[in-house]
Amino acid sequence: MYQAVIFDLDGTVLNTLEDLADAVNAALRTMDLPLESIDSVREKVGNGKFKLAERVLKNKGPQADMDTFMRYYDAYYEAHKTDKTVPYPHIQEVLTKLKKKGIKLGIITNKSENYATEMISNYYLGLFDQVIGGDAGRKSKPDPSSLLEMIESFGLKNKDVLYVGDSSVDIETARNAGVDVCSVTWGFRSEEELRNNHPDYLIRHAEELEKIVLC
């Protein structure tokens, strides 16, 4: 039985895609640049907001200034980050069951820690033991530093921990940290892409996670 389950945030426990896409397009609209479809934004997320901006602005011309984009993006997202964000089905019930069994629960995300903590409090109050974000000079996933830091803070060994995410970045992060990884198909990446990156587990429904952790 695993003693801790550590989750990615966007695309894993919260569906944040529409709010991310709205922030991207608010910035692009203000800069008078071509907008992105939600599917295009889906393909570009996963490595933090600066990599997202880099991918969005690629081939958009000389007026596609990164600093300007980030200023507009951050301002919009700060004000609208939970307008359309929703929890994924049955995650709360599964987290509650794991918590009652004494399983440590954590979040590792490339999102700002303040944003992540606020959003987790809004939707999953009291369920997570720790949240680590991608700011404050931390290296972004797939660098394993934050994941290893959390494992150490829990007083556990790597073999006792399962990392759960929705992308190849999450799989790589887990591999770099030397922990088992479970990929979820309800997030921002296709099942085919996840399978091609060979996670230890692949699940389509949140309830399957309970069986993996408590077996």
C-alpha positions as CSV (number, residue, x, y, z in Angstrom):
1,M,0.0,0.0,0.0
2,Y,1.3,3.5,-0.8
3,Q,1.6,5.8,2.1
4,A,1.3,9.1,0.1
5,V,-0.3,10.1,-3.1
6,I,1.0,13.3,-4.7
7,F,-1.0,15.0,-7.5
8,D,-0.5,17.3,-10.3
9,L,-3.2,20.1,-10.2
10,D,-4.3,21.3,-13.7
11,G,-5.9,18.5,-15.6
12,T,-5.7,16.1,-12.7
13,V,-7.7,17.3,-9.8
14,L,-9.1,20.5,-11.3
15,N,-10.3,21.2,-14.9
16,T,-8.7,24.7,-15.4
17,L,-8.4,24.6,-19.2
18,E,-11.2,27.1,-20.0
19,D,-9.8,29.7,-17.6
20,L,-6.3,29.2,-18.9
21,A,-7.5,29.6,-22.5
22,D,-9.5,32.7,-21.6
23,A,-6.4,34.3,-20.0
24,V,-4.3,33.5,-23.1
25,N,-6.8,35.0,-25.5
26,A,-7.4,38.0,-23.3
27,A,-3.7,38.8,-23.6
28,L,-3.6,38.1,-27.3
29,R,-6.7,40.2,-27.9
30,T,-5.2,43.2,-26.0
31,M,-2.1,42.8,-28.1
32,D,-4.1,42.5,-31.4
33,L,-2.7,39.1,-32.1
34,P,-4.4,36.0,-33.5
35,L,-6.4,34.0,-30.9
36,E,-5.9,30.4,-29.8
37,S,-8.5,27.7,-29.9
38,I,-9.1,25.8,-26.6
39,D,-7.6,22.7,-28.2
40,S,-4.5,24.6,-29.2
41,V,-4.1,25.8,-25.6
42,R,-4.7,22.2,-24.4
43,E,-1.7,21.1,-26.4
44,K,0.5,23.9,-25.0
45,V,0.0,23.6,-21.3
46,G,2.0,21.4,-18.9
47,N,5.3,23.1,-18.4
48,G,4.3,26.3,-16.6
49,K,3.0,29.6,-17.7
50,F,6.2,30.9,-19.3
51,K,6.6,27.8,-21.5
52,L,2.9,28.2,-22.4
53,A,3.5,31.9,-23.4
54,E,6.5,30.9,-25.4
55,R,4.5,28.3,-27.3
56,V,1.5,30.6,-27.8
57,L,3.7,33.5,-29.1
58,K,5.7,31.4,-31.5
59,N,5.3,32.6,-35.1
60,K,2.9,35.4,-34.1
61,G,5.2,38.1,-35.4
62,P,7.6,40.8,-34.0
63,Q,4.9,42.4,-31.9
64,A,4.5,39.2,-29.9
65,D,6.5,40.5,-26.9
66,M,6.8,38.0,-24.0
67,D,6.8,40.6,-21.2
68,T,3.7,42.3,-22.5
69,F,1.9,39.0,-22.9
70,M,2.7,37.9,-19.4
71,R,1.6,41.2,-17.9
72,Y,-1.8,40.9,-19.6
73,Y,-2.1,37.2,-19.0
74,D,-1.3,37.5,-15.3
75,A,-3.7,40.3,-14.7
76,Y,-6.6,38.5,-16.4
77,Y,-5.9,35.1,-14.7
78,E,-5.6,36.7,-11.3
79,A,-9.1,38.1,-11.7
80,H,-10.7,35.1,-13.5
81,K,-8.8,32.0,-12.5
82,T,-11.9,30.2,-11.0
83,D,-14.6,31.5,-13.4
84,K,-15.0,28.2,-15.2
85,T,-12.7,25.9,-13.3
86,V,-14.4,22.8,-11.9
87,P,-13.3,19.7,-9.9
88,Y,-13.2,16.5,-11.9
89,P,-15.9,14.0,-11.1
90,H,-15.5,11.9,-7.9
91,I,-12.1,13.2,-7.0
92,Q,-13.3,14.6,-3.7
93,E,-14.9,11.3,-2.7
94,V,-11.7,9.4,-3.4
95,L,-9.5,11.9,-1.6
96,T,-11.7,11.7,1.4
97,K,-11.5,7.9,1.5
98,L,-7.7,8.0,1.2
99,K,-7.4,10.7,3.9
100,K,-9.5,8.6,6.3
101,K,-7.1,5.7,5.7
102,G,-4.2,7.9,6.8
103,I,-2.7,8.4,3.3
104,K,-0.7,11.6,3.0
105,L,-2.0,13.8,0.1
106,G,0.0,16.5,-1.7
107,I,-0.1,18.8,-4.8
108,I,3.0,19.5,-7.0
109,T,2.2,22.1,-9.7
110,N,4.0,24.5,-12.0
111,K,1.2,27.0,-11.1
112,S,1.9,29.8,-8.6
113,E,1.8,28.4,-5.1
114,N,-0.6,31.2,-3.9
115,Y,-3.0,30.4,-6.8
116,A,-2.7,26.6,-6.2
117,T,-3.3,26.9,-2.4
118,E,-6.3,29.2,-3.0
119,M,-7.8,27.0,-5.5
120,I,-7.3,23.8,-3.5
121,S,-8.9,25.5,-0.5
122,N,-11.9,26.5,-2.6
123,Y,-12.6,23.0,-3.9
124,Y,-10.8,20.5,-1.6
125,L,-10.6,22.2,1.8
126,G,-8.8,20.2,4.4
127,L,-7.9,17.2,2.2
128,F,-4.3,18.0,1.2
129,D,-1.4,18.0,3.6
130,Q,0.9,20.1,1.5
131,V,0.9,22.2,-1.7
132,I,4.1,23.2,-3.6
133,G,3.9,25.6,-6.5
134,G,6.3,26.5,-9.3
135,D,7.3,30.0,-8.1
136,A,9.7,31.2,-5.4
137,G,12.7,30.2,-7.5
138,R,11.6,26.6,-7.8
139,K,12.5,24.6,-10.9
140,S,9.5,23.6,-13.1
141,K,8.5,20.0,-13.7
142,P,9.8,17.7,-15.0
143,D,12.6,18.6,-12.6
144,P,11.9,16.4,-9.6
145,S,13.1,18.8,-6.9
146,S,9.7,19.8,-5.5
147,L,8.4,16.2,-5.6
148,L,11.5,15.0,-3.7
149,E,11.1,17.8,-1.2
150,M,7.6,16.8,-0.5
151,I,8.5,13.2,-0.1
152,E,11.2,14.1,2.4
153,S,8.8,16.4,4.3
154,F,6.4,13.5,4.6
155,G,9.2,11.4,6.1
156,L,8.7,8.7,3.5
157,K,10.8,6.7,1.0
158,N,10.2,7.0,-2.7
159,K,8.8,3.5,-2.9
160,D,6.0,4.5,-0.6
161,V,4.8,7.3,-2.9
162,L,2.5,7.4,-6.0
163,Y,2.5,10.4,-8.2
164,V,-0.7,11.1,-10.2
165,G,-0.9,13.4,-13.3
166,D,-2.4,13.8,-16.7
167,S,0.6,14.4,-19.0
168,S,3.9,13.1,-20.2
169,V,5.5,15.9,-18.2
170,D,4.1,14.2,-15.0
171,I,5.4,10.8,-16.1
172,E,8.8,12.3,-16.6
173,T,8.7,14.1,-13.3
174,A,7.9,10.8,-11.5
175,R,10.6,8.9,-13.3
176,N,13.2,11.6,-12.5
177,A,12.2,11.3,-8.8
178,G,12.2,7.5,-8.8
179,V,8.5,7.1,-7.8
180,D,5.7,5.2,-9.4
181,V,3.3,7.2,-11.6
182,C,-0.4,6.9,-12.4
183,S,-1.7,8.7,-15.5
184,V,-5.3,9.8,-15.7
185,T,-7.2,10.0,-19.0
186,W,-9.7,12.7,-18.1
187,G,-7.1,15.6,-18.3
188,F,-5.4,17.6,-21.0
189,R,-3.7,14.7,-22.9
190,S,-4.9,11.8,-25.0
191,E,-4.8,8.2,-23.7
192,E,-2.6,7.3,-26.7
193,E,0.1,9.9,-25.7
194,L,0.0,8.7,-22.1
195,R,0.3,5.0,-23.1
196,N,3.2,5.8,-25.3
197,N,5.1,7.2,-22.3
198,H,4.5,4.0,-20.2
199,P,3.1,5.0,-16.8
200,D,2.9,2.3,-14.1
201,Y,-0.8,2.7,-14.0
202,L,-3.4,4.3,-16.4
203,I,-6.9,5.0,-15.1
204,R,-10.1,6.4,-16.7
205,H,-12.1,6.9,-13.5
206,A,-11.1,8.4,-10.2
207,E,-12.5,5.4,-8.3
208,E,-9.8,3.2,-9.8
209,L,-7.1,5.2,-7.9
210,E,-8.5,4.0,-4.5
211,K,-8.0,0.4,-5.6
212,I,-4.4,1.1,-6.7
213,V,-3.4,2.9,-3.5
214,L,-5.1,0.6,-0.9
215,C,-4.5,-2.8,-2.5
